[in-house]
């Protein structure tokens, strides 16, 4: 069985707590992970597909998966499904 990396663990921890900070999420992502928000969300979405992520933090992973499904459904219903959106 694979183990998720320290960076991936940090991403899940960040998703658990980012709302407690006063700064915008994109600013926090850039400072903490040294990447753009788009790059972060691509990496996060890949992480959400890994069973090891679910084992590491099932509550956060399931919440993010539900949010992703809801956003996709909303885009499909409104006809605004753009290929460029990479948010989780």
MILOSE-564002 format. One record per atom (N, C-alpha, C, O, CB): x, y, z. Coordinates in steps of 0.1 Angstrom, whole numbers, plus 5000, padded with zeros to 4 digits. Glycine has a CB too. Layout:
% MILOSE-564002
XYZ
...
END
This chain:
% MILOSE-564002
500849885000
500050005000
500950125000
501950135007
499050005012
500550224992
501250354991
500850435003
499750425009
500950424978
501750525006
501550625017
501550765010
502350785002
502550615029
500650845014
500650985008
501851055014
502351035025
499351055012
502351155006
503551225009
503251335020
502051355024
504151294997
504351385026
504151495036
503451615030
502651675036
505551535041
503751645017
503051755010
501551725009
500751815012
503651784996
501251605006
499751575004
499151575018
497951615019
499651434998
499751525028
499251535042
499051685046
498051715052
500151465052
499951765042
499851915045
498651975038
498052065043
501151985042
498451925026
497251975018
495951945025
495052025026
497351925004
495851815030
494651775037
494451855050
493351895053
494651625039
495551875057
495551955069
495052095066
494252155073
496851955076
495652155055
495252295051
493852295048
493152395052
496152335039
493252205041
491852205037
490952185050
489852235050
491552085027
491552125060
490752115072
490752245080
489752275087
491452005081
491752335078
491852455087
491952585080
491952685087
493052435096
492052595067
492352725060
491352825064
491652945064
492352705045
490052795067
489052895069
489252965082
488653065085
487652825069
490152915091
490452985104
491353105102
491553175112
490952885114
491953125090
492853235088
492153355082
491053335075
494053185079
492753475083
492053595078
492453625064
491753695057
492553705087
493453565059
493853585045
493053505035
492553405038
495353565043
492953555022
492353475012
493053335010
494253325011
492253554999
492253245006
492753105005
493853104994
494853034996
491653015001
493653174983
494653174972
496053224977
497053174973
494253254961
496053324986
497253384992
497953275001
499153265000
496953514999
497153215009
497653105018
498252995010
499352935013
496553055027
497552954999
498052844990
499452874985
500352804985
497052814979
499553004979
500753044973
501953044983
503053004980
500653184966
501653094995
502653105006
503052975011
504252945013
502153195017
502152885013
502452755020
502952645010
503752565014
501152705026
502452644998
502752544988
503552584976
503952504968
501452474983
503852714976
504752764965
504252724951
505052684943
506152724967
502952744949
502352714936
501152804934
500652864944
502052564934
500652814922
499452894920
498252814925
498252694928
499252924904
497052884926
495852814931
495452704921
495052604925
494752914933
495552734908
495252634898
496052504899
495552394899
495352694884
497352524901
498252404903
497852334916
497852204916
499752454903
497552404926
497152344939
495952254937
495852144942
496952454949
494952314930
493652244929
493852114920
493152014922
492552334923
494652124910
494952004901
495551894910
495151784909
495952044890
496551934918
497151834927
496251784938
496251664941
498351904934
495351874943
494351834953
493351734947
493051634953
493651954959
492951764935
491951674928
492551534926
491951434928
491451724915
493851534922
494551404920
494651324934
494451204935
495951424914
494851404944
494951344958
493651284962
493651174968
495451454968
492551354959
491251304963
490851164957
489951104962
490151404960
491551134946
491351004940
492150884946
491850774942
491651014925
493050914955
493850814961
493250754973
492850834982
495250874964
493050624974
492550564986
493250594998
492650595009
492450414984
494550614997
495350645009
494950785015
495050795027
496850645005
494550875007
494051005012
492850985020
492651045031
493851105000
491950895015
490750865023
491050805036
490450825046
489750775014
492050715036
492450645048
493050745058
492850735070
493450535045
493850845053
494550935061
493551035068
493651065080
495551015053
492551085060
491651185066
490251175059
489951255050
492151325064
489451075063
488251045056
487251155056
486551175046
487550925062
487151235067
486151345068
486451455058
485551495051
486151405082
487751495057
488051605048
487951555034
487451625025
489551645051
488451435031
488451385017
486951365012
486651405001
489151245016
486151315020
484751295016
484051425014
483251445005
483951215027
484351525023
483751655022
484151725008
483351775001
484151745034
485451715005
485951774993
485451694981
485151764971
487451764993
485251564982
484651494970
483251534968
482751554957
484751344973
482451554979
481051604978
481051734972
480151764963
480351604991
481851824976
481951964970
482251954955
481652034948
482952054978
483151874952
483551864938
482351814929
482151864918
484751764936
481651714934
480551664927
479451764926
478851784915
479951534934
479151844936
478151944936
478552054926
477652104919
478052004950
479752094926
480252204917
480052154902
479652224894
481652244919
480452024900
480351974886
478851974882
478552004870
480951834885
478051924891
476551914888
476052054885
475252074876
475851854900
476452154893
475952294891
476352344877
475652414871
476452384902
477652314874
478152364861
477352304849
477052364840
479652334859
477152174851
476352104840
474952154839
474452174828
476351954843
474352184850
472952234850
472852374845
471852404838
472352224864
473852454847
473752594842
474452604828
474352714822
474452684852
475052504823
475752504810
476952584810
477452634800
474752564801
477652594822
478852674823
480052584826
481052624832
478752784833
480052464821
481152364824
482352404815
482352354803
480652224821
483252484820
484452514813
485552424816
485652374828
484852664816
486352384807
487452284809
488552344818
489352274823
487952244796
488652474819
489652544826
489552534841
490552564848
489852684822
488352514846
488152514861
488752394867
488352274864
486652524864
489652414877
490352294883
490052284898
490752204905
491752304880
489152364903
488952364918
488352234922
487652164915
488052474922
488752204934
488252074941
486852094946
486252004952
489152034952
END
